Amino acid sequence: MNILVTGAAGFIGAALSERLLGRGHRVVGFDDFNGYYDPRLKEARAARVAALHPGFRMVRGDIADESALRRLVADCGFDAVVNLAAQAGVRYSLENPGAYVRSNLVGFANVLEACRHGGVPKLVYASSSSVYGGNEKMPFSEDDRVDSPVSLYAATKKSDELMAHVYSHLFGLQTIGLRFFTVYGPWGRPDMAIWLFADAMLKGEPIKVFNGGRMKRDFTYIDDIVSGVVSCVESTELGREELFNIGNNRPEELGRLIDVLAGALGVEPVKELLPMQPGDVPATYADISRIGKTLGYAPTTSIDAGVPEFARWFREWTGR
């Protein structure tokens, strides 16, 4: 297949591009290398993919630039687009809401229009477990109501799902939305909790632990996330409109993640216990029965296996 991956220099985008290329697909990446976090990490991810797969092509651009995106899609005849470009992060949405509107709403609308006018038959796009908001029923199912987001980030991701629904209904575009649950692993983002914890631990600084470490997250290793995305891209059996949770189906307390990470780094953490933050939720837990039954998805990596892999990479990346 000929596949466009937006956000290809990002954490999930780079890992997905590498896997797709390894499976014989042609991949064009599209990324603006913005400064939300250190662009050198994005440059390094992209360079690594290009070094492993010389056929990889990276185009620098912003999905909020409608004309540039539509030209690329029209020129390349893609069999599928995987939209991973987005403004990520819950807490940052409190400080800079405009970035979320521009990328996650305007940018996603541009992706839909590019697919429509460029004759792309399939769009796989990233949603988020954040759409479940403060839902108390566990585990979270795709059939649950998601009408009460508790952050702007979550609201934009729910909006993306609604826009995709319209394009499937009106224009016959196959859309497959993926609600990712707390992705972690090597080459992750510096704004993620596991990165912040590792950085503080190795500096001997206190780590900020919200809700006394009792928050639970369905931590999902990057390789398991990518396996789910690839299954959606390659499947020829899916309907016109699909929506899947992709998680580990095993929520873990934040305190346990900290203990496993500290053990992998060989340090004793100093914890600063803090209350819940605005926009946070007490727990996430993915019901993955739908994607399991439909595509055979089954995550294989526990935090006991995945966290040491992140710790090893983090030491190598930071030289500590």
C-alpha positions as CSV (number, residue, x, y, z in Angstrom):
1,M,0.0,0.0,0.0
2,N,0.9,3.6,-0.5
3,I,0.3,5.3,2.9
4,L,0.5,8.8,4.2
5,V,1.3,9.1,7.9
6,T,0.7,12.6,9.4
7,G,2.7,13.3,12.6
8,A,5.3,10.9,11.3
9,A,8.1,12.5,13.4
10,G,6.0,12.0,16.6
11,F,6.2,9.2,19.1
12,I,3.5,6.9,17.6
13,G,4.0,8.2,14.0
14,A,7.6,7.3,13.8
15,A,7.1,3.9,15.3
16,L,4.2,3.2,12.9
17,S,6.1,4.4,9.9
18,E,9.0,2.1,10.7
19,R,6.6,-0.9,11.1
20,L,4.7,-0.2,7.9
21,L,8.0,0.2,5.9
22,G,9.2,-3.1,7.4
23,R,6.1,-4.8,6.2
24,G,6.8,-3.7,2.6
25,H,4.5,-0.6,2.4
26,R,5.4,2.7,0.9
27,V,5.2,5.5,3.4
28,V,5.2,9.2,3.1
29,G,5.5,11.2,6.4
30,F,4.1,14.6,7.0
31,D,5.1,16.6,10.0
32,D,5.7,20.3,10.9
33,F,8.4,19.5,13.6
34,N,6.9,22.2,15.8
35,G,8.3,23.3,19.1
36,Y,5.7,21.9,21.5
37,Y,8.7,19.9,22.8
38,D,12.4,19.7,21.7
39,P,12.3,19.3,17.9
40,R,15.7,17.5,18.1
41,L,13.8,14.5,19.3
42,K,11.5,14.6,16.4
43,E,14.4,15.1,14.0
44,A,16.2,12.1,15.6
45,R,13.1,9.9,15.2
46,A,12.7,10.8,11.6
47,A,16.4,10.3,10.9
48,R,16.2,6.9,12.5
49,V,13.3,5.8,10.3
50,A,15.1,7.1,7.2
51,A,18.3,5.3,8.1
52,L,16.5,2.0,8.5
53,H,14.4,2.4,5.4
54,P,16.0,4.6,2.7
55,G,12.7,4.6,0.8
56,F,11.0,6.6,3.5
57,R,10.0,10.2,2.4
58,M,9.4,12.9,4.9
59,V,7.5,16.1,3.8
60,R,7.6,19.0,6.2
61,G,4.2,20.7,6.5
62,D,1.3,21.5,8.8
63,I,-2.1,19.8,8.5
64,A,-3.5,23.3,9.3
65,D,-2.1,24.3,5.9
66,E,-5.0,23.1,3.7
67,S,-3.5,23.8,0.3
68,A,-0.2,22.0,1.0
69,L,-1.9,19.0,2.4
70,R,-4.4,18.7,-0.5
71,R,-1.6,19.0,-3.0
72,L,0.4,16.2,-1.5
73,V,-2.6,13.9,-1.3
74,A,-3.7,14.7,-4.8
75,D,-0.3,14.1,-6.2
76,C,0.5,10.8,-4.5
77,G,-2.6,8.6,-4.9
78,F,-2.6,7.2,-1.4
79,D,-4.4,4.0,-0.5
80,A,-4.7,5.1,3.1
81,V,-4.0,8.1,5.3
82,V,-3.2,7.6,9.0
83,N,-3.7,10.9,10.8
84,L,-1.6,11.1,14.0
85,A,-0.8,14.8,13.7
86,A,-2.4,16.6,16.6
87,Q,-1.7,18.9,19.5
88,A,-1.3,16.5,22.4
89,G,-1.5,16.9,26.1
90,V,-4.3,17.6,28.6
91,R,-2.7,20.2,30.8
92,Y,-1.2,22.2,27.9
93,S,-4.8,22.8,26.6
94,L,-5.4,24.9,29.7
95,E,-2.6,27.2,28.7
96,N,-2.9,27.3,24.9
97,P,-6.3,26.3,23.7
98,G,-5.7,27.9,20.3
99,A,-3.2,25.3,19.4
100,Y,-5.8,22.5,19.9
101,V,-8.4,24.3,17.8
102,R,-5.9,24.9,15.0
103,S,-4.4,21.4,14.8
104,N,-7.1,19.1,16.1
105,L,-10.1,20.8,14.6
106,V,-9.1,22.8,11.6
107,G,-6.2,20.5,10.8
108,F,-8.4,17.4,11.1
109,A,-11.0,19.0,8.9
110,N,-8.3,19.6,6.3
111,V,-7.3,15.9,6.5
112,L,-10.9,14.9,5.8
113,E,-11.2,17.2,2.9
114,A,-7.9,16.1,1.4
115,C,-9.0,12.5,1.6
116,R,-12.4,13.3,0.0
117,H,-11.0,15.3,-2.9
118,G,-7.9,13.2,-3.3
119,G,-9.9,10.0,-3.7
120,V,-8.3,8.3,-0.6
121,P,-10.5,5.3,0.3
122,K,-9.4,4.8,3.9
123,L,-8.6,7.2,6.8
124,V,-7.3,5.8,10.1
125,Y,-7.1,8.5,12.8
126,A,-6.1,8.9,16.4
127,S,-8.7,9.7,18.9
128,S,-8.0,9.3,22.7
129,S,-9.2,7.6,25.8
130,S,-9.7,11.2,27.1
131,V,-13.1,11.3,25.4
132,Y,-14.5,9.1,28.2
133,G,-14.0,12.1,30.5
134,G,-15.2,11.4,34.0
135,N,-17.1,8.2,33.2
136,E,-17.2,5.9,36.2
137,K,-18.3,2.7,34.6
138,M,-15.2,0.5,34.0
139,P,-13.9,-0.7,31.7
140,F,-14.5,2.0,29.1
141,S,-16.5,0.6,26.1
142,E,-16.9,2.2,22.7
143,D,-20.6,2.0,23.3
144,D,-20.4,4.3,26.3
145,R,-21.7,7.9,26.1
146,V,-18.9,10.4,25.8
147,D,-20.8,13.6,26.1
148,S,-18.9,15.1,29.1
149,P,-15.2,15.8,28.3
150,V,-13.2,17.3,31.1
151,S,-10.5,18.9,29.0
152,L,-10.4,20.8,25.7
153,Y,-8.1,18.2,24.3
154,A,-10.8,15.5,24.9
155,A,-13.4,17.8,23.4
156,T,-11.4,18.2,20.2
157,K,-10.9,14.4,19.9
158,K,-14.6,13.8,20.3
159,S,-15.2,16.4,17.7
160,D,-12.9,14.6,15.3
161,E,-15.0,11.4,15.8
162,L,-18.1,13.3,14.9
163,M,-16.5,14.9,11.8
164,A,-15.3,11.5,10.6
165,H,-18.8,10.1,11.1
166,V,-20.2,12.8,8.8
167,Y,-17.6,12.2,6.1
168,S,-18.3,8.5,6.2
169,H,-22.1,9.1,6.0
170,L,-22.0,11.8,3.3
171,F,-19.0,10.9,1.1
172,G,-18.4,7.2,1.7
173,L,-14.9,7.7,3.2
174,Q,-14.0,4.7,5.3
175,T,-13.0,6.1,8.7
176,I,-11.4,4.1,11.5
177,G,-11.0,6.0,14.8
178,L,-8.6,4.7,17.5
179,R,-9.0,5.6,21.1
180,F,-5.4,5.2,22.4
181,F,-4.8,4.6,26.1
182,T,-1.7,6.1,27.8
183,V,1.0,5.1,25.3
184,Y,4.6,4.8,26.6
185,G,7.9,3.4,25.6
186,P,11.2,4.3,23.9
187,W,11.2,7.5,21.9
188,G,8.3,8.9,23.9
189,R,7.3,12.5,24.5
190,P,9.0,14.7,27.2
191,D,5.6,15.9,28.5
192,M,4.5,12.3,29.4
193,A,4.5,11.3,33.1
194,I,7.0,8.5,32.7
195,W,9.5,10.8,31.1
196,L,9.0,13.5,33.8
197,F,9.4,10.9,36.5
198,A,12.6,9.4,35.0
199,D,14.1,12.9,34.4
200,A,13.5,14.0,38.0
201,M,14.6,10.7,39.5
202,L,18.0,10.8,37.7
203,K,18.5,14.4,38.9
204,G,17.7,13.5,42.4
205,E,14.7,15.8,42.4
206,P,11.2,15.1,43.9
207,I,8.7,13.7,41.5
208,K,5.2,15.3,41.4
209,V,2.7,12.5,42.2
210,F,-0.9,13.6,41.7
211,N,-3.8,12.1,43.7
212,G,-1.3,10.4,46.0
213,G,-0.3,8.0,43.3
214,R,-3.7,6.3,43.4
215,M,-4.7,7.4,39.8
216,K,-4.9,4.4,37.5
217,R,-4.0,4.3,33.9
218,D,-4.2,1.6,31.2
219,F,-0.5,2.0,30.3
220,T,0.0,0.6,26.8
221,Y,3.4,-0.1,25.3
222,I,4.2,1.5,21.9
223,D,4.7,-1.8,20.1
224,D,1.2,-3.0,21.1
225,I,-0.3,0.3,20.0
226,V,1.4,0.1,16.6
227,S,0.3,-3.5,16.1
228,G,-3.3,-2.4,16.5
229,V,-2.9,0.5,14.1
230,V,-1.3,-1.7,11.5
231,S,-4.1,-4.2,11.7
232,C,-6.6,-1.4,11.0
233,V,-4.6,-0.1,8.0
234,E,-4.2,-3.5,6.4
235,S,-7.6,-5.0,7.1
236,T,-10.0,-5.4,4.1
237,E,-12.8,-6.6,6.3
238,L,-13.8,-3.5,8.2
239,G,-17.0,-1.5,7.7
240,R,-17.3,2.0,6.4
241,E,-17.1,3.5,9.9
242,E,-15.3,1.9,12.8
243,L,-14.2,3.0,16.3
244,F,-11.8,1.0,18.5
245,N,-10.2,1.2,21.9
246,I,-6.5,0.3,21.8
247,G,-5.2,-0.3,25.3
248,N,-3.6,-2.8,27.5
249,N,-6.8,-3.9,29.2
250,R,-5.0,-3.7,32.6
251,P,-5.1,-0.5,34.6
252,E,-2.1,0.1,36.9
253,E,-1.8,2.6,39.8
254,L,0.6,5.4,39.1
255,G,2.5,4.5,42.3
256,R,3.2,1.0,40.9
257,L,4.5,2.5,37.6
258,I,6.8,4.7,39.7
259,D,8.1,1.7,41.6
260,V,8.8,-0.3,38.5
261,L,10.5,2.7,36.8
262,A,12.6,3.5,39.9
263,G,13.8,-0.2,40.0
264,A,14.7,-0.1,36.4
265,L,16.7,3.1,36.8
266,G,18.3,1.9,40.1
267,V,17.2,4.9,42.1
268,E,15.1,5.7,45.2
269,P,12.3,8.2,44.2
270,V,11.5,11.2,46.3
271,K,7.7,11.8,46.0
272,E,5.9,15.1,46.3
273,L,2.2,14.2,46.8
274,L,-0.2,16.6,45.2
275,P,-3.9,16.7,44.6
276,M,-5.7,15.9,41.3
277,Q,-5.1,18.4,38.5
278,P,-7.8,20.1,36.4
279,G,-8.6,18.0,33.4
280,D,-7.3,14.8,34.9
281,V,-9.5,11.7,35.5
282,P,-9.0,9.2,38.4
283,A,-8.8,6.1,36.1
284,T,-8.7,4.8,32.6
285,Y,-9.4,1.2,31.6
286,A,-9.9,0.0,28.1
287,D,-12.4,-2.7,27.0
288,I,-10.6,-4.1,24.0
289,S,-13.1,-6.8,23.2
290,R,-14.3,-5.1,20.0
291,I,-10.9,-4.8,18.3
292,G,-9.9,-8.2,19.8
293,K,-12.9,-9.9,18.1
294,T,-12.7,-7.9,14.9
295,L,-9.0,-7.9,14.3
296,G,-7.4,-10.3,16.8
297,Y,-5.7,-7.6,18.7
298,A,-4.1,-8.8,21.9
299,P,-1.5,-6.7,23.7
300,T,1.5,-8.6,25.0
301,T,3.6,-6.1,27.0
302,S,3.1,-5.5,30.8
303,I,4.6,-2.5,32.5
304,D,7.1,-4.9,34.1
305,A,8.5,-5.6,30.6
306,G,7.9,-2.3,28.9
307,V,9.0,0.2,31.6
308,P,12.6,-1.2,31.7
309,E,12.8,-0.8,27.9
310,F,11.8,2.8,28.3
311,A,14.4,3.3,31.1
312,R,17.1,1.7,29.0
313,W,16.4,4.0,26.1
314,F,16.0,7.1,28.3
315,R,19.4,6.6,29.8
316,E,20.9,6.2,26.4
317,W,19.1,9.3,24.9
318,T,20.0,11.6,27.8
319,G,23.4,10.2,28.5
320,R,22.7,9.6,32.2
